[in-house]
């Protein structure tokens, strides 16, 4: 496909956050033609901007260079099995699902953008790592070509590695966001402006870009400050107390101190 002026043809199955952002970046790329967008339920207003054929039944999908299934993990096999063609390249976008979950009637692949997506927040795909996997080298080249149309960060990652990567991403991104949400609630319940903590939040994320996370760790658990830890635990209760204690013990143990 390199060296020709032929556009890479795609179809996207899904109506969620990943499908929307992939549709957005592909639709605006002159090397890619998105021929169809399929979602079994009605499309949200976010998809109205895309002037492509929109369908609600996978049976009406036409053969393309790459069919991208961007649905919840539990629906991937069902969708891939219902596709009305065979012998084509079909990929899913899941970080937690093996390549083998896809129906064997088509060539299998994975096109996994490692990013947290929401429809309301724009994404600069040039900064988004794309993890690809395929069953043969020729399909891997096609997926690499597609990925390089939208980002410079392309990695060949197998299914097991992708699961490990997904676990790491959940701990780093989703768990961190949950802790930030708890911190905000604690501030609000005690009539403290959450904005006071935002510079610290910014500094935390800037520091780990420059320093190894192990070296960047600070706080009472890092310095084994038992008095401060006990004071905090005395104020907290319920689930928040358990979360604080669990993470504190993890830090204490990691840096050679005795757990609580």
C-alpha positions in Angstrom: 0.0 0.0 0.0 3.0 2.3 0.5 4.0 4.1 -2.6 0.4 4.3 -3.9 -2.2 7.1 -3.7 -4.9 4.6 -2.6 -6.5 5.6 0.7 -6.7 3.0 3.5 -10.3 2.1 3.8 -11.9 1.5 7.2 -15.1 0.8 9.0 -15.7 1.3 12.7 -18.1 -0.6 14.8 -19.0 1.1 18.1 -20.6 4.2 19.5 -18.6 4.8 22.6 -15.6 7.0 23.6 -12.9 5.0 21.7 -15.0 4.8 18.6 -15.7 8.5 18.6 -12.1 9.6 19.0 -10.9 7.1 16.4 -13.6 8.3 14.0 -12.5 11.9 14.6 -8.8 11.4 14.0 -9.4 9.1 10.9 -12.1 11.2 9.4 -9.8 14.2 9.3 -6.9 12.3 7.8 -6.5 12.6 4.0 -4.8 9.2 3.8 -7.7 7.3 5.3 -11.3 6.8 4.1 -13.9 5.8 6.7 -16.6 4.1 4.6 -19.1 3.1 7.3 -19.8 3.6 11.0 -21.9 1.0 12.8 -23.6 1.0 16.2 -26.4 -1.2 17.2 -28.2 1.7 19.0 -28.7 5.2 18.0 -25.6 7.4 17.6 -25.2 10.3 20.0 -25.1 13.9 18.7 -21.2 13.8 18.8 -21.2 11.6 15.7 -23.4 14.0 13.6 -20.4 15.9 12.3 -19.1 12.9 10.4 -20.5 12.6 6.9 -20.2 8.9 6.4 -22.8 6.1 6.1 -24.1 5.2 9.6 -25.8 1.9 10.1 -27.2 -0.1 13.0 -26.7 -3.6 11.8 -23.3 -5.2 11.2 -24.8 -7.3 8.5 -24.7 -4.3 6.2 -21.0 -3.7 6.7 -19.0 -3.8 3.5 -15.4 -5.2 3.1 -12.7 -2.7 3.8 -8.9 -2.8 4.4 -9.5 -2.8 8.1 -12.6 -3.3 10.2 -12.2 -1.8 13.6 -14.4 -3.2 16.4 -14.5 -0.7 19.3 -17.1 -2.1 21.6 -17.1 -3.4 25.1 -14.9 -6.5 25.7 -17.8 -8.9 26.2 -19.3 -8.0 22.8 -16.1 -8.4 20.6 -16.6 -12.0 19.7 -20.3 -11.6 18.9 -19.7 -8.7 16.6 -16.8 -10.3 14.9 -18.8 -13.5 14.3 -21.7 -11.5 12.7 -19.6 -9.7 10.2 -20.9 -10.5 6.7 -17.5 -11.0 5.1 -14.5 -13.3 5.5 -10.7 -13.2 4.9 -10.5 -9.5 5.8 -8.5 -7.8 8.5 -10.6 -7.3 11.6 -9.1 -5.7 14.8 -10.4 -4.9 18.2 -9.3 -2.0 20.4 -9.2 -3.6 23.8 -6.3 -3.6 26.2 -7.5 -6.5 28.2 -8.6 -8.9 25.5 -6.6 -11.5 23.6 -6.4 -11.3 19.8 -7.9 -14.8 19.7 -11.3 -13.6 20.9 -12.0 -12.5 17.3 -13.8 -14.8 15.0 -11.5 -17.0 12.9 -13.4 -16.3 9.7 -11.3 -13.1 9.3 -7.7 -12.2 9.8 -7.2 -11.0 13.3 -5.5 -8.0 14.8 -5.4 -5.5 17.6 -5.2 -1.7 17.4 -5.1 -0.5 21.0 -4.7 3.3 21.7 -3.3 3.6 25.3 -5.2 6.6 26.5 -8.2 7.6 28.7 -11.0 8.8 26.4 -14.1 10.9 27.0 -16.2 12.5 24.2 -16.0 15.9 25.8 -12.2 16.1 25.9 -10.2 16.5 22.7 -7.2 14.2 22.1 -3.9 15.0 20.4 -3.3 11.6 18.8 0.3 12.5 18.0 1.0 11.9 21.7 -1.1 8.7 22.0 0.8 5.4 22.0 -0.8 2.8 19.7 -0.2 -0.8 20.5 -0.6 -3.2 17.5 -0.7 -6.9 17.1 -1.5 -9.2 14.1 -1.2 -12.9 13.2 1.3 -12.3 10.3 3.9 -9.7 9.3 1.9 -8.4 6.3 -1.1 -7.5 8.5 1.2 -6.0 11.1 2.6 -3.7 8.4 -0.9 -2.6 7.5 -1.7 -1.8 11.1 1.7 0.0 11.6 0.9 2.1 8.5 -2.5 3.0 9.9 -1.0 3.9 13.3 1.7 6.0 11.8 -0.8 8.1 9.9 -2.0 9.4 13.3 0.9 9.1 15.8 4.6 8.6 16.0 4.3 6.3 19.1 3.7 2.8 17.7 4.5 -0.4 19.6 4.3 -4.1 18.7 2.8 -5.6 21.8 1.4 -9.2 22.2 -1.8 -10.1 24.0 -0.1 -11.0 27.3 2.0 -7.8 27.3 -1.1 -5.8 26.5 -2.9 -7.2 29.5 0.1 -6.2 31.7 0.1 -2.8 30.1 -3.6 -2.4 30.8 -3.2 -3.4 34.5 -0.4 -0.8 34.8 -2.6 1.8 33.1 -5.5 1.1 35.3 -3.4 1.5 38.4 -1.7 4.6 37.2 -4.6 6.4 35.6 -7.9 5.1 37.0 -6.8 4.5 40.6 -5.0 7.8 40.7 -8.2 9.6 39.5 -10.2 7.8 42.1 -7.8 9.0 44.9 -8.0 12.5 43.5 -11.8 12.3 43.6 -11.7 11.2 47.3 -9.3 14.0 48.1 -11.7 16.5 46.5 -14.6 15.1 48.5 -12.7 15.3 51.8 -11.9 19.0 51.1 -15.4 19.8 50.1 -16.9 18.1 53.2 -14.6 20.3 55.4 -15.2 23.5 53.4 -11.7 23.6 52.0 -11.2 24.8 48.4 -9.9 22.0 46.3 -8.0 24.5 44.2 -5.4 24.7 47.0 -4.3 21.2 46.1 -4.1 21.7 42.3 -0.5 23.1 42.2 0.6 20.1 44.2 -1.2 17.8 41.7 0.6 19.5 38.8 4.0 19.3 40.5 3.4 15.6 41.2 2.8 14.7 37.6 5.6 17.0 36.3 8.1 15.4 38.7 7.5 11.8 37.6 8.2 12.9 34.0 11.7 13.9 35.1 12.4 11.4 38.0 12.1 7.7 38.6 8.8 7.1 40.5 10.7 5.2 43.2 13.0 8.2 43.8 10.1 10.7 43.6 8.1 9.2 46.4 7.6 11.5 49.4 5.2 11.7 52.4 4.8 10.2 55.9 4.9 6.6 54.8 8.1 7.1 52.8 9.9 8.6 55.8 8.2 6.2 58.2 6.5 9.0 60.2 4.2 6.9 62.4 2.9 9.8 64.4 1.5 11.6 61.3 0.1 8.4 59.9 -1.7 7.6 63.2 -3.1 11.2 63.3 -4.5 10.8 59.8 -6.0 7.4 60.5 -7.7 8.8 63.6 -9.5 11.4 61.4 -10.5 9.0 58.6 -13.2 6.4 58.8 -14.8 3.6 56.8 -13.6 2.9 53.2 -11.3 6.0 53.1 -9.4 4.8 56.2 -8.9 1.3 54.7 -7.6 2.8 51.4 -5.2 5.1 53.3 -4.0 2.2 55.4 -3.6 -0.2 52.5 -1.5 2.3 50.4 0.5 3.4 53.4 1.4 -0.2 54.2 2.4 -0.8 50.5 4.8 2.3 50.7 6.2 1.3 54.1 7.0 -2.2 52.9 8.5 -0.9 49.6 11.0 1.3 51.4 12.0 -1.2 54.0 9.8 -0.2 56.9 7.5 -2.4 59.0 3.9 -2.4 58.0 1.3 -0.9 60.4 
